[in-house]
Amino acid sequence: MPADTPERAELEAQGWTVVARSFGAQLDADAVDQLRLQGLVARTADVASMRELSRADVDAVLALDALTIGDYPGSIATQHTPLDRQTAEPSASRRGFGVFLGSGELVAMTFVDVDGSDAETDFTVVHPDWRGRGLGVAAKAASVLALLTDGVTRFRTGGSADNVAILAANDVVGYVRDEEWVTLEPGGR
């Protein structure tokens, strides 16, 4: 439920406990700093290349997803559903962007659901050995740049408020947090 809803105080007074927090954030086209985002993508060029994912990348997408499936913090509200061959295949309404090493290994990716001029990030993930190098930020930045060119004017993202890495990545890309949600359980865990 929204963190600021009156029902939350009532439930907590009855002994319910917050067990997870999540957030939503938005970036509007008129607030996008394209030069900054281009720089975020370019700074990874010495170790990796960035490109939009295609049908030919499904096996690599599935392998990275399987490797990282246990890495998503949060609870039921922010769980990542494992990909299958259908959900791993990018389409016009489900775009994917990936970061590849010179060896061809996919080490970071983001998937974005597009509906007209609106886009919402489904997930962003980085191979455990390659975290902390700006690759997730670069993937998100590349997705915004590509979709901006295709007419998207409103970008949404969200996830677990416990995911420090994605909060920082969103801030760097320019997203502004505008929603906070909580998951409560009776009596806590």
C-alpha positions as semicolon CSV with decimal commas, in nm:
position;residue;x (nm);y (nm);z (nm)
1;M;0,000;0,000;0,000
2;P;0,115;0,362;-0,037
3;A;0,343;0,449;0,255
4;D;0,142;0,757;0,344
5;T;-0,204;0,596;0,344
6;P;-0,402;0,630;0,670
7;E;-0,469;0,255;0,669
8;R;-0,100;0,193;0,731
9;A;-0,111;0,364;1,072
10;E;-0,423;0,168;1,160
11;L;-0,263;-0,165;1,066
12;E;0,059;-0,085;1,251
13;A;-0,148;0,004;1,560
14;Q;-0,299;-0,346;1,530
15;G;0,047;-0,505;1,532
16;W;0,120;-0,524;1,159
17;T;0,484;-0,464;1,068
18;V;0,648;-0,319;0,759
19;V;0,849;-0,602;0,605
20;A;0,947;-0,432;0,279
21;R;0,954;-0,094;0,112
22;S;0,937;-0,016;-0,256
23;F;0,945;0,296;-0,470
24;G;0,837;0,442;-0,800
25;A;1,024;0,708;-0,996
26;Q;0,972;0,907;-1,313
27;L;1,181;1,079;-1,575
28;D;1,007;1,306;-1,824
29;A;1,149;1,363;-2,172
30;D;1,190;1,736;-2,117
31;A;1,412;1,668;-1,814
32;V;1,645;1,420;-1,985
33;D;2,006;1,539;-2,007
34;Q;2,100;1,357;-2,327
35;L;2,465;1,458;-2,319
36;R;2,498;1,326;-1,965
37;L;2,332;0,996;-2,059
38;Q;2,554;0,963;-2,366
39;G;2,853;1,012;-2,137
40;L;2,729;0,740;-1,900
41;V;2,710;0,497;-2,192
42;A;3,044;0,608;-2,336
43;R;3,235;0,564;-2,010
44;T;3,188;0,186;-2,033
45;A;3,329;0,162;-2,386
46;D;3,676;0,067;-2,265
47;V;3,548;-0,261;-2,117
48;A;3,221;-0,334;-2,294
49;S;2,985;-0,243;-2,575
50;M;2,620;-0,147;-2,550
51;R;2,344;-0,242;-2,790
52;E;1,977;-0,319;-2,811
53;L;1,898;-0,686;-2,752
54;S;1,742;-0,901;-3,024
55;R;1,601;-1,248;-3,071
56;A;1,956;-1,375;-3,128
57;D;2,041;-1,282;-2,766
58;V;1,772;-1,492;-2,594
59;D;2,014;-1,761;-2,474
60;A;2,250;-1,500;-2,328
61;V;1,955;-1,319;-2,164
62;L;1,834;-1,645;-2,009
63;A;2,182;-1,730;-1,883
64;L;2,231;-1,390;-1,713
65;D;1,879;-1,403;-1,570
66;A;1,940;-1,751;-1,425
67;L;2,271;-1,640;-1,277
68;T;2,118;-1,338;-1,104
69;I;1,767;-1,458;-1,013
70;G;1,845;-1,471;-0,641
71;D;1,997;-1,123;-0,633
72;Y;1,681;-0,911;-0,631
73;P;1,622;-0,758;-0,286
74;G;1,276;-0,695;-0,151
75;S;0,964;-0,899;-0,112
76;I;0,662;-1,015;-0,307
77;A;0,594;-0,660;-0,427
78;T;0,931;-0,638;-0,603
79;Q;1,012;-0,999;-0,693
80;H;1,155;-1,067;-1,034
81;T;0,984;-1,351;-1,214
82;P;1,239;-1,574;-1,389
83;L;1,241;-1,525;-1,763
84;D;1,141;-1,793;-2,008
85;R;1,211;-1,803;-2,381
86;Q;0,906;-1,587;-2,453
87;T;0,972;-1,315;-2,192
88;A;1,346;-1,312;-2,274
89;E;1,277;-1,221;-2,636
90;P;1,262;-0,846;-2,698
91;S;0,978;-0,705;-2,906
92;A;0,842;-0,366;-3,011
93;S;0,656;-0,338;-2,681
94;R;0,924;-0,504;-2,466
95;R;1,264;-0,361;-2,546
96;G;1,589;-0,493;-2,406
97;F;1,931;-0,330;-2,384
98;G;2,252;-0,513;-2,303
99;V;2,614;-0,459;-2,217
100;F;2,854;-0,708;-2,377
101;L;3,220;-0,782;-2,309
102;G;3,462;-0,818;-2,600
103;S;3,422;-1,195;-2,559
104;G;3,053;-1,158;-2,642
105;E;2,933;-1,233;-2,287
106;L;2,624;-1,040;-2,178
107;V;2,706;-0,885;-1,839
108;A;2,426;-0,631;-1,786
109;M;2,078;-0,581;-1,921
110;T;1,760;-0,386;-1,874
111;F;1,414;-0,461;-2,011
112;V;1,158;-0,188;-2,063
113;D;0,788;-0,224;-2,140
114;V;0,670;0,038;-2,390
115;D;0,312;0,154;-2,437
116;G;0,292;0,441;-2,683
117;S;0,476;0,737;-2,533
118;D;0,512;0,568;-2,192
119;A;0,787;0,328;-2,089
120;E;0,835;0,136;-1,765
121;T;1,152;-0,046;-1,670
122;D;1,073;-0,407;-1,583
123;F;1,418;-0,486;-1,442
124;T;1,787;-0,406;-1,466
125;V;2,055;-0,654;-1,363
126;V;2,433;-0,684;-1,372
127;H;2,651;-0,997;-1,357
128;P;2,788;-1,030;-1,000
129;D;3,149;-1,009;-1,119
130;W;3,081;-0,682;-1,304
131;R;2,885;-0,482;-1,048
132;G;2,997;-0,139;-0,933
133;R;3,140;-0,039;-1,272
134;G;2,849;0,165;-1,406
135;L;2,720;-0,104;-1,643
136;G;2,365;-0,104;-1,504
137;V;2,360;0,275;-1,522
138;A;2,484;0,257;-1,882
139;A;2,213;0,008;-1,977
140;K;1,941;0,227;-1,825
141;A;2,087;0,538;-1,989
142;A;2,101;0,365;-2,329
143;S;1,739;0,256;-2,296
144;V;1,625;0,610;-2,220
145;L;1,823;0,753;-2,514
146;A;1,690;0,496;-2,761
147;L;1,330;0,523;-2,646
148;L;1,346;0,903;-2,638
149;T;1,443;0,891;-3,005
150;D;1,142;0,666;-3,067
151;G;0,898;0,916;-2,912
152;V;0,873;0,804;-2,550
153;T;0,803;1,104;-2,328
154;R;0,746;0,946;-1,987
155;F;0,980;0,692;-1,828
156;R;0,883;0,503;-1,510
157;T;1,087;0,272;-1,294
158;G;1,064;0,122;-0,949
159;G;1,169;-0,159;-0,722
160;S;1,280;-0,239;-0,375
161;A;1,379;0,058;-0,160
162;D;1,643;-0,179;-0,016
163;N;1,819;-0,198;-0,354
164;V;2,083;0,069;-0,299
165;A;2,244;0,007;-0,638
166;I;1,928;0,067;-0,841
167;L;1,834;0,372;-0,634
168;A;2,176;0,522;-0,710
169;A;2,155;0,424;-1,078
170;N;1,814;0,586;-1,114
171;D;1,939;0,904;-0,948
172;V;2,236;0,923;-1,187
173;V;2,012;0,872;-1,491
174;G;1,777;1,146;-1,369
175;Y;1,472;0,965;-1,234
176;V;1,285;1,142;-0,953
177;R;1,128;0,923;-0,685
178;D;0,761;1,008;-0,649
179;E;0,607;0,703;-0,482
180;E;0,683;0,498;-0,173
181;W;0,502;0,175;-0,096
182;V;0,515;-0,059;0,200
183;T;0,439;-0,429;0,242
184;L;0,299;-0,519;0,582
185;E;0,244;-0,851;0,754
186;P;0,044;-0,923;1,067
187;G;0,281;-0,953;1,362
188;G;0,589;-0,909;1,141
189;R;0,797;-1,198;1,016
